[in-house]
Amino acid sequence: MSKIHSAWLFMCKHKYILTVIIIALIVGVVDEDSFLNRHPRRVRIDMLQQEIANYKRQFTEADNKIHELESNSKAVEKIARERYHMKRPNEDVFVFDEE
């Protein structure tokens, strides 16, 4: 009985410290939004932000290319010749595969 009584007196004497420790354990480990769960989420958010930046860069490049194609007829001809191997009626086209 004396062990239970001494433990009760210890808990009553240090109730604020014990309360803070219990709350810290709940918030830090047990809770759904705990510090242990935040790290993988933060890593995922960083990865998704990098992906968003990559897509924005690709969008800007494509938008600039579209603007160039709309304003410059020589750019259209260049793409038609390089990608689709188109030619003028009096020309011969030689295609080399790089392997």
Secondary structure, 3 states (H helix, E strand, C coil): CHHHHHHHHHHHHCHHHHHHHHHHHHHHHHCCCCHHHHHHHHHHHHHHHHHHHHHHHHHHHHHHHHHHHHHCHHHHHHHHHHHHCCCCCCCCCCCCCCC
